[in-house]
């Protein structure tokens, strides 16, 4: 369930929003981190979100990972303590530019802070695309698949991530980009 939302405007004046979902959160209230909300524990920093595609010099490496940062200013000391993820898949992130999704991924279980004396702290929460979570993932070498297909690799990656998935988003050039995970069980 969605736990936090961070509205901000782009440099071009477009309304943007960062939605953060917390695994296991069963509440119905969503905390809006905005200067327009009184008592908010934090607000978006001057550059609230940035991301880039990791560039690999090896052109044969087809996996591209996007990484970035959510940057917030903590207005209340330790007011954003609940936002610190304990694992790399506890907080799922969506970023929208207007109504267009520009990033989906996970907050990493680390945080960077800049503290300048008694002033509020600026916190940077690293984020990574779902493929980045699989970086360094060890495949099953004891019982490897006899025939390697996209489906078998995909199933192994998903089961190795210890995630619970109801839908899997696959980038495509046409058709329905949302495919039920059950459709991969027959592969």
C-alpha atoms as one frame of an Amber mdcrd trajectory, in Angstrom:
protein
   0.000   0.000   0.000   1.033   3.560  -0.676   2.498   5.127   2.461   4.136
   8.373   1.225   3.650  10.788  -1.636   6.017  13.612  -2.542   4.584  16.208
  -4.934   6.909  18.666  -6.676   7.201  20.736  -9.839   9.781  20.123 -12.540
  11.988  22.951 -13.796   9.488  23.327 -16.654   6.602  23.700 -14.185   5.122
  20.240 -14.739   3.441  18.677 -11.695   5.369  15.569 -10.669   4.901  13.082
  -7.863   6.910  10.358  -6.168   4.775   7.564  -4.695   6.409   5.249  -2.170
   4.779   1.956  -1.224   5.815   0.038   1.904   5.693  -3.746   1.899   3.381
  -4.980   4.636   1.802  -1.564   5.301  -1.904  -2.125   5.946  -2.928   1.392
   6.911  -5.070   3.632   4.772  -3.429   6.996   5.477  -0.856   8.395   3.073
   1.723  10.899   4.345   2.176  13.798   1.934   5.632  15.348   2.190   4.887
  18.871   1.008   5.454  22.397   2.347   1.701  22.943   1.839   0.881  20.344
   4.524   1.248  21.587   8.091   3.364  19.455  10.395   4.962  17.529   7.532
   8.151  15.719   8.664   9.926  16.491   5.378   9.685  18.225   2.010  11.182
  17.735  -1.423  14.700  19.129  -1.815  15.680  21.544  -4.605  16.273  18.527
  -6.873  13.806  15.991  -5.451  14.531  13.157  -7.879  17.312  12.295 -10.258
  18.128   9.100 -12.112  20.392   7.815 -14.821  20.916   4.647 -16.773  24.128
   2.937 -15.769  26.293   2.984 -18.855  28.296  -0.138 -19.469  31.268   0.107
 -21.816  30.601  -3.434 -23.013  28.032  -3.074 -25.794  27.224  -6.784 -25.568
  25.821  -6.256 -22.065  22.105  -5.863 -22.802  20.984  -5.326 -19.207  20.772
  -1.683 -18.336  20.126  -0.632 -14.773  18.688   2.722 -13.745  19.814   4.221
 -10.458  18.988   7.491  -8.796  18.151   9.396  -5.639  15.119  10.744  -3.841
  16.267  13.932  -2.097  14.303  15.295   0.861  14.783  17.957   3.486  13.839
  16.690   6.930  11.874  19.446   8.686  11.554  17.611  12.012  14.570  15.851
  13.535  14.164  12.099  12.834  10.738  12.846  11.350  11.502  10.651   8.353
  12.850   7.700  10.371   9.987   5.481   9.140  11.048   6.184   5.551  14.403
   4.417   6.004  14.024   0.986   4.361  15.347  -2.066   6.193  15.735  -4.194
   3.025  16.294  -3.451  -0.657  12.725  -4.440  -1.588  10.735  -3.011   1.358
   9.850   0.290  -0.381   8.671   0.356  -3.990   8.886   3.721  -5.798   6.926
   5.217  -8.698   7.818   8.597 -10.174   5.429  10.446 -12.475   6.188  13.413
 -14.725   2.676  14.752 -15.149   0.736  11.533 -15.759   3.651   9.758 -17.435
   5.551   7.195 -15.331   9.299   7.867 -15.704  10.746   5.523 -13.069   9.758
   2.467 -11.063  12.080   0.692  -8.691  13.086   0.165  -5.086  14.654   2.308
  -2.372  17.961   0.867  -1.235  18.581   0.050   2.439  21.005   2.949   2.858
  20.660   6.691   3.240  23.040   9.608   2.801  22.675  12.830   4.726  24.065
  16.330   4.644  23.860  18.109   7.933  24.814  21.757   8.029  24.701  22.670
  11.720  21.345  23.362  13.341  19.550  23.641   9.989  17.355  20.759   8.747
  19.105  17.736   7.252  19.034  16.896   3.562  18.554  13.169   3.055  19.291
  11.237  -0.131  17.636   7.857  -0.538  19.212   5.754  -3.318  16.802   4.013
  -5.681  17.418   1.302  -8.240  15.385  -0.264 -11.011  14.118  -3.820 -10.471
  16.861  -5.237 -12.714  19.432  -3.635 -10.436  18.102  -5.701  -7.515  19.179
  -8.770  -9.487  22.747  -7.502  -9.934  24.991 -10.194  -8.557  22.102 -12.669
  -8.350  23.416 -16.245  -8.300  21.500 -18.629 -10.534  20.773 -22.223  -9.604
  23.894 -24.143 -10.603  22.971 -27.383  -8.808  19.835 -28.002 -10.889  20.237
 -25.742 -13.900  17.439 -25.719 -16.477  17.973 -28.107 -19.382  16.707 -25.572
 -21.884  17.339 -21.906 -21.172  14.509 -19.668 -22.285  13.459 -16.211 -21.285
  10.683 -17.760 -19.207  12.984 -20.068 -17.224  15.452 -17.278 -16.495  12.632
 -14.929 -15.606  11.052 -17.452 -13.201  14.405 -18.065 -11.518  15.061 -14.347
 -11.091  11.602 -13.725  -9.642  11.787 -16.677  -7.244  15.306 -15.644  -6.190
  14.183 -12.111  -5.381  11.903 -13.404  -2.610   9.218 -11.052  -3.845   5.486
 -11.618  -4.083   4.253 -10.596  -7.520   0.726 -10.522  -8.896   1.636  -8.825
 -12.179   4.850  -8.413 -14.094   5.428  -5.346 -16.258   7.286  -6.098 -19.480
   8.305  -3.323 -21.821   6.916  -3.988 -25.267   6.349  -2.131 -28.506   2.686
  -3.079 -28.692  -0.039  -5.111 -27.080  -0.737  -5.338 -23.376   2.433  -4.604
 -21.366   0.944  -6.201 -18.238   1.286  -9.968 -18.281   0.046 -12.232 -15.530
   2.868 -14.170 -13.867   0.817 -17.342 -14.494   1.442 -16.940 -18.226   5.142
 -17.602 -17.566   4.462 -20.847 -15.697   3.782 -22.628 -18.996   7.097 -21.583
 -20.525
